[in-house]
Amino acid sequence: MLGLFRRGCLSRVRSWPSSSSSSSSSSSFRSFRRHMSRWNSQDAGDPSPQQENPRVLITGGLGQLGVGLAEMLRKEYGTENVILSDIKRPPPHVFTSGPFVYADVLDYKLLRELVVNNRITWLVHYSALLSAVGEANVALARKINITGLHNVLDLALENCLRLFVPSTIGAFGPSSPRDPAPDLCVQRPRTIYGVSKVHGELMGEYLHHKYGLDFRCLRYPGVISVNTPPGGGTTDYAVQIFHDALSTGHHECYLRPDTRLPMMHISDCHRATVEFMQTPECQLSLRTYNIAAMSFTPEELAQEIRKHLPHFKVTYKPDSVRQTIADSWPVRFDDSNARRDWGWASSFGLEELVSDMLHSVRDKRTDEGLPVS
């Protein structure tokens, strides 16, 4: 627990977490107190040091969100201060855009070396198996989503990191309020993905209150982006539909046409994450917040796309697994606490999202030499 000796943690340490015997724990705590006294006496007359830029490590960086968030953070804090990591080989444009390292969230020792050797101060934990994929492989989802989470929680506490762990619309269940879902309510999700996210929310809040961990969590709605292909989430139809609209002119949707879910453009998602991480702790009344932008059904999305592509067709073939998941989720988020506490406000509505996605997908397909209808 040497990380607890760091200056930024001294005011937040409330207890001494240890698995050793009580006598050993008492001795360690007395030693810690002596370190505090010596440090305070040495620093009493020193001016406050200049604030350094955060050093950021992003796990699961090759998923839907990591590359774009790294790009935004690098513009703000410098390319070398933001390290992407994953267990997959990065594409050339990602590898050349800034620091990238191999990191398996199940390998605690490797993660610890990365944190220490790179002087990490912020950790963004994006590694997870999403809802539909997780249901197909519960054992793997439990390992990555829960064991991996415990590794980063321990590292963050040990090294006094500011830790961001995203949560999700999937953290709610059929007994949750659906329209809207508030920040604090009954959750009880029915998927391993949702269960693991509720576990993360509660563990982070527990470690914050008991040991002062700077844990931060946002419940993302469905995130819509052109940058990465759909990754096994229940809301991924809202990404695939744009590719189908511009390639074949036809999309077969795995949800009913009236299935309403909260959604968000990826630019708003990244901006919310950065603004939340930058917010002083004293402004936060919660450790986990909902963030919202819009809610729509597959049919409403298709109608908006037809304003640009009048001949676009959508057929519906509900998938029982994904439809059951979607029916257990809220149709809207109440994000009033985020708006009040740290000024959250979305920029994209449905009209802006559709226009931007059609333009971006068209450009992407053209650049890749793929047909565009």
N, C-alpha and C positions, 0 to 999 in steps of 0.2 A: 504493500500500500504506500510506496514511496511517493506516488503521485499526489497524495493528500498533503504533502509538505509544500506543494507549490503555493506561491504567494496568493494567487487568485482564489484558492480554496479555503484559506485560513478562516475567513469570516463565515464560511458555510458549513464547516465540519461541526456536526452536532453530536456525533457518537463515533466510536472507534470500531468499525466492522472488523472482526477477526475470528478465525476458526481455532485459535490457539487457546491454551488454558487461561483461567482467570488471572493467575499470578503473572503469566507472561504478558497478558493483555494490559494489566495495570502497569507493569514495567515499561511496555511500549508507549503507553499513554503518558507516563511521567517523562519519558525521553522526548516525546512529541512536545509536551509543554515547555521543556527546556529549550528546544529548537525555536518555539514560538517566541519565548522571552528574548533570546539572543537576537533573533531576526528583528523583532520590534525595536530593540534598543539600537540596533545598527541602522535601521531605516528611519528612526525618529526625525532626523534632521535632513533627510534626503528629499529632493524635489520629486514629484511624481514622474515616473518614466514616460516617454512618449509612447502613445498607443500604437502597437504594431498591427499590421494586417493579420487577419486570421490565416492559419494554415489548415486547409480543408482536405479531408479524405472522404471520397464517395465510394461506398461499396455497391456492388451490383450496377456498376456504371454504364454497362452496355444495354440496359433495358430501355424502356420507353422514355425515362425521365433523366437519366444521368448525364448524357452528353450535352443536352440543352442547358441543364443547370450548371454544369461545369463551364460552358461557354459564357453564361451570364456572370458567374462568380469570377471568372478570369478577367473579364472586362472591368470588374469592380476592384479586384484585389491583386491582379497580376497573374500571368500564366503559370509561373512556377509555384505559386502558392495554392494551387488546386490540383489534387492528384485523383485521377479516375482509377478505379480498380474493378476487376472482374475475373472470372475463371476462364473466359473465352478469349480468343484471339481478336484484337480490335481491327476494324477495317483501316486501311491506310490513312484516310483523312482524319480519323480519330487519333491514331498513333502519332501523327505528325503535328497535331494541334496543341499538344501539351503533355505533361507527365502522365504516364499510364503504367500501372504495375499489376502483376498477378496477385490476387488476394482471394482466398477461400475463407468465407466467414466461419466455417467450422474449424479452422486452424487457428486456435487462440494464440499460439506462440508467434506465428507469422504476422498476425494482425498487430500483436504487441510490438514486434520489431518495426513494423511500418510506422506505427504511431510514435514510438520513441525516436527512431532514426530520422524521421522527417519533421519532428517537433510539431505534430498535429495538435490543433486547438479546437477545431470543429470537426465533427464526424457526422456525415449524412449517410444513413443506413437504408439503402434502397434494395438490398438483396431480399428477395421473397419469391415464392411461387404464388401465382394469382389464383382467383377463385375456381374457375373451371379446371385448370391444370391441377390444382391442389386436390380437388375431389377425385381426380383420376389416380393420384399417387399420394395418399394421405401420409404414409410413413416418411416419404421424402419431404413433404411440406412441413411436417412436424419438426424434422431435423433442421431444415433451413430457416423456417419462420420462427421457431422457438429456441432451439439450441444456438443458432446463429445470433439471435437477438440477445440471449444471455451473455454471449461472448462480448458483444459491443457494449452492453450495459456495464459489465465488469471493467472493461477497458476505459470507458468514459469516467467511471467512478474513480478508478485507480489513478488516472492521468488528468483528472479535473477538466474534462472536455465539455464543450457545449454539444449536446447530442440531439440530432433530429432524426426521428423515426416516423415515417408517414403512416397514417391509418387510412381508413377507407369507408366508403358507403357500406361495404360488406361487414363492418363491425356492428351493424344493426341486424335485428331479426324480426320474425313475424309478430312478436309481441311489443315491438318498439312503436312509438308514435311515428306515423308515416308522412303526415302532411301538415306542418313540417316536422322534421326530427330535430329536437333541441340538442344542445351540447351534452346535457346531463339527463339521462333517462334510462329506462330498462333497455338493455341491448340483446343479450342472449342470441347470438347468431347461430346459424345452422350449417355453416361450412367450416372446414379446418382453417381456411384463410381468415375468415371473420373471427373465429375463436382465437387464433394466434394474434390478431391485431388488438382485440380487447385485452388479451394477456399483456401485450406490449404497453398499451395505454396505462394499465393498472400498475405494472411493475415500474414503469418510468415515474409515475406519480408517487408511488411508495418510496422509491429511492430518492426522489426530490425532497419529500417531507422528512424522511428519516436521516439522510446524509447530505442533503443540499445539492444533489445532482442537478445540473442545468439541463433538464430533459424537456424537449419541445416536440409537439406532435400536431399535425394537421390531418383532419379527415378529408381526404381528397374525394370529390365525386368522380364520375367517369371522365378520363382525360383524353382529349382528342388531339392527335398530332400526326403530321406527315412524315416525321423523321424516322420512325421505326415501325415495322410491321406489327399487326395485332399479336399480342403475347399470351392469349389464353384467358382473358378477362371476360366477364359477362357483358360489359358495355362495349366490347371491341367491334360490334357491328357498326358503331358510329364512326369508326375509322375505315373499315373495309368498304363501306357503302360508297365512299368517294372514289376509291380506286375502281370499283365496279362501274360506277356511273361514267367514268372517263375511258374505260377499256371496252366493256361489252354492252354498256347501256342497260344492264339488268343486274339486280341484286336480290339474292334469296336470303331473307332475314330469319334468324333462328329465334326471334322473339315475336310475340303477338303485336299487331300494329298499334294497339292502345297501351303498350307497356311504357309508362312514364318513369323516367329516371333523371336524377340530377347529373349535369355534365359541365365540362369546363374546357376552354381552349388551353393548350399547353403553355402558351405565353403567360396567361393569367396564373396558371399553376406554379410556374417557375418564379414569377414575380412575388406571389404570395409567400413562397418558401423563403426567398431571400429577405423580404421585408420582415417576416416573422423572426428569422434568425438574427436580424439586426436590431430588433426591438429590445430595449433595456428590460431586464428581469422585473424591475419594479412596476412596469406597466401591465404585467401579465396577471390576470386574476385566475387563469386556468393553465393547465399544462397541455391540454388537448382541446383544440378548437375545430368546429365545422367551418369550411369555407364553401361559398356557393357562387354560382354565376347564372345558370339557366337550368330549366328542366324541360324535356320534350319527349315525345313518343317517336318510334320509328316512322310512323305515317306523317307526323308533322315535319320531321327531318326530310323525308322524301318530297313532300310538297314544296319545301323551301328550295331543294335542289332542282325541282322542275321549273322554277322561275328562271333558271339558267340553262337547263337542259330539258326542254318540254317533253321529249319522247322517252325520258327515263322511266323504267318499269321496276317495280318491287313486288315480289311474291313472298308469301309468308309460310314457313315450315318450322313451327316452334320446336325447339329442342327441349326435351323434358327436364334435363338437368339445369340448363341455363335459365329456362323460364321459371322453374321453381325457385332458383336463387333470386332472380329479379323480383319475383312476387313477394319475397320476404324483405326487400329493401325499401327504404323511404323513397317517396316521389319528389320530395323537396328537403333541403337543408335549411335550418334556421342558423344563420351565421351572424346574428346581431352582436354577440359578444366579441367576435373578431373585429367587426366594424367599430365597435365602441372602444375596445382596449388598444388596438394598434393600427386603426385606420384602414382596414381592409376594404377594398372596393374593386369589383371586376370591371374589365374593359370590353369584353366580347359578349354580345348577345347572339341569338341564333342566326340572325341575318348576317352579322359580321363574320361569324364562324364559318358559315357555308361559303361565303364569298372568298374568304382567305384560304380555306381548305381546297376548293376547286382550283384556284389559281396555283397554289403550292403543289398540289398533286399533279396538275398538268405540267408544270415546269419540271418536276422530278421525273415523271415518265419520259418527257422529251429528252432530258439530259441522259437518261439511261437507255435511250434508243427503243423505248417501248411504244406500242401503238396508242394513239389518243383519238377517241371518237369525237 
